[in-house]
Amino acid sequence: MSDEIRARRENRRRFLEHLYRCSEEETTEYQDGYDVADELGITRQDAERIVRYLEDHGFVTKTGRTGLVLRITAQGIDHVESAASASEDA
């Protein structure tokens, strides 16, 4: 697998895990995807691609017509928890 593909996969994982943590720790379940990207050192263009991918898989839902406000779905929460459980078992 190329380094570029590996980096994209890793950024998607980090982005979703960040949304998961925010949903558990913050007072609101809605997050600005651009702020998440800034915190993770991801470009806005890559953040938009990541959100499209996560939306296509049912892991996040975008709200509003402008910006990149989103929330993690129950399916996204289950995915993060399953991945964490699998890595603990390995």
C-alpha positions as CSV (number, residue, x, y, z in Angstrom):
1,M,0.0,0.0,0.0
2,S,1.4,3.4,-0.9
3,D,2.2,6.0,1.8
4,E,-0.4,8.3,0.4
5,I,-3.2,5.8,0.7
6,R,-2.0,4.9,4.2
7,A,-2.0,8.6,5.2
8,R,-5.5,9.1,3.9
9,R,-6.8,6.1,5.8
10,E,-5.0,7.3,9.0
11,N,-6.5,10.8,8.6
12,R,-10.0,9.4,8.2
13,R,-9.5,7.3,11.4
14,R,-8.1,10.2,13.4
15,F,-11.0,12.5,12.2
16,L,-13.7,10.0,13.2
17,E,-12.0,9.2,16.6
18,H,-11.8,13.0,17.3
19,L,-15.5,13.4,16.6
20,Y,-16.2,10.4,18.9
21,R,-14.2,11.9,21.7
22,C,-15.9,15.3,21.2
23,S,-19.4,13.6,21.3
24,E,-18.5,12.1,24.7
25,E,-16.7,15.1,26.2
26,E,-18.3,18.3,24.8
27,T,-21.6,19.9,25.8
28,T,-22.7,19.7,22.1
29,E,-22.7,16.8,19.7
30,Y,-22.1,19.1,16.7
31,Q,-18.6,20.0,15.6
32,D,-17.1,22.3,13.0
33,G,-15.3,19.9,10.6
34,Y,-12.9,22.7,9.7
35,D,-11.9,23.2,13.4
36,V,-11.4,19.5,13.7
37,A,-9.2,19.5,10.6
38,D,-7.1,22.4,12.0
39,E,-6.6,20.6,15.3
40,L,-5.5,17.5,13.5
41,G,-3.2,19.3,11.0
42,I,-5.4,18.4,8.0
43,T,-6.2,20.8,5.1
44,R,-9.7,22.0,4.6
45,Q,-9.8,20.3,1.2
46,D,-8.8,17.0,2.8
47,A,-11.4,17.6,5.6
48,E,-14.1,17.9,2.9
49,R,-13.0,14.7,1.3
50,I,-12.9,12.9,4.7
51,V,-16.4,14.1,5.6
52,R,-17.8,13.0,2.2
53,Y,-16.3,9.5,2.8
54,L,-17.6,9.3,6.4
55,E,-21.0,10.5,5.2
56,D,-21.1,7.9,2.5
57,H,-20.5,5.2,5.1
58,G,-23.1,6.6,7.5
59,F,-20.6,7.5,10.2
60,V,-21.3,11.3,10.2
61,T,-24.2,13.6,9.3
62,K,-23.7,17.1,8.0
63,T,-26.1,19.8,9.2
64,G,-26.9,23.1,7.5
65,R,-26.2,24.3,4.0
66,T,-22.9,26.0,4.5
67,G,-19.8,25.2,6.3
68,L,-18.9,21.8,7.6
69,V,-20.9,21.4,10.8
70,L,-21.4,17.7,11.5
71,R,-22.0,15.1,14.2
72,I,-21.0,11.5,14.6
73,T,-23.9,9.0,14.1
74,A,-24.6,5.9,16.2
75,Q,-23.1,3.9,13.4
76,G,-19.9,6.0,13.6
77,I,-19.8,5.5,17.4
78,D,-20.2,1.7,16.9
79,H,-17.4,1.7,14.3
80,V,-14.9,3.5,16.5
81,E,-15.7,1.3,19.5
82,S,-15.4,-1.9,17.3
83,A,-12.1,-0.8,16.0
84,A,-10.8,0.0,19.5
85,S,-12.0,-3.4,20.7
86,A,-10.3,-5.2,17.8
87,S,-7.0,-3.4,18.4
88,E,-7.2,-4.3,22.1
89,D,-7.7,-8.0,21.2
90,A,-4.7,-8.0,18.8
